[in-house]
Amino acid sequence: QLQLVESGGGLVQPGGSLRLSCAASTFTLDYYVIGWFRQAPGKEREGISCINRSGNRFYYADSVKGRFTISRDNANNTVHLQMNSLKPEDTAVYYCAGRSVRLGCSIYSKDYHYWGQGTQVTVSS
């Protein structure tokens, strides 16, 4: 079973940057599409980005397009989410999730089978 671990969250001022990482502790990420989701208090989980196996096809939600960049390093079994120009409304717990490469990218949480434990991102002055 694929196990995912997020890291890189923290407290940052508006306009700042953070880089989240999603590492696989079991199995190679080669066989999985990876998505990033976030959930703010009192809100539904939101799909914000996903990346295909080879790393040449991406999706970004409108809320993060132009500010966030997803990338993957299959050699190191890691997917990154570079977050720039952060806003207070980006404050949430961020999760990475995996699904089979046969199924392709999806922004819907119900489509993912494997989840990390989440990392808190707080954007505040």
N, C-alpha and C positions, 0 to 999 in steps of 0.2 A: 504494500500500500504506500502510495506517495505521501511523504510528510514534508510540509513546507514550513519555513521559519522566516518571518519578516524581521527586519531590523532597520534602524536609521531614523526612526521617529524622534520627536522631541518638541521643544518650544522654540519658536522662531518669530521674529518681528514681521509685521506686514512688509511685503516687498522682498523678503528674504528667500532663501533656497534651502531645500533639503533633498537628500538622495536616499530613497528607500531601496532596500534589497530584499529579494525573495530567494532563499536558498533551499535546495532540496537535500534532505538528509537521508533519503532512501531513493533509490532508482535515479536514473538520469533524466534530466528535464527534456532531453531530446525528443521524447515521445509525447510531450504535452504542450498544448496551448496554455499560456498563462494569462490570466486576467487580473487586473487590479480593481478593487472595489473599496468603497468607503461608506461609513455609516456615522452620521452625526446624531447626537442625542435627540430622541423624539422623531427621527426621520427614518425612512426606509433605506435599505442598503442600495447604493448607487453604483452601477458599473461605469468606470471611468476610462479604462484602457485595456486593450489586450494585444497580444503579439503572437504571430504564428511560429511554427517550428523553426523556420530558417531565419526569422527575424527581419524579413523584408516586407511584411504586410502588417499594418497596425490599424487600430481603431482608437479614437479619442472622443469622449463625450464633449459636447459643446462647452460645458462648464470649465473644461481644462485645456481645450485645444489652443495651441500656440504658447502654452505655459509649461505643460508637462511633456516629457519625452520618455517613452518606454524603449528598453533595449534588452538584449539577452546575450549572455556569455555562456554558450553551451559547454565550452571547455572547462569552465569553472562552476557549471551547474547553477547559474544564478541569473535572475532577471532583475533589472533595475528600473526604478521610476524616478527620473530627475524632475524635481518640482521647483520651478522658478516663479518669481513674481507672486509669491503666496499671499493670499487674502484671508481675512478672518473667517470667511465662509468656507474655507478649505479645512477648517478644524473638524476633525473626525477621527475615528479609528479606521486605519487603512489595512485591508486584507489582500493577500494574493491567493489565487485559486488556480487549480489545474484541471484540465479536461483533455481527453485523448486528441491527438493531432488529427485523427480521422474525422473528427466532428467540427473542426474549424473554430474560428473566433466567435465569441458571443459576449454580449454585455449583460446577460441575464444570469443572476446568481443561481437560479434553479438549474442551469445547464452545467454547473461545475460540481465535481464530485469530491475534490480534495481542497482543503482550506488550511491556511495558517491560523495562528492564534490572534493575529492583529498587532498593530503598533500604533500608538497614539501620536497624532500630529496636532499641535496646538499653535495657532497663529494669533498672536496677541502682542500688543505693545505694553 
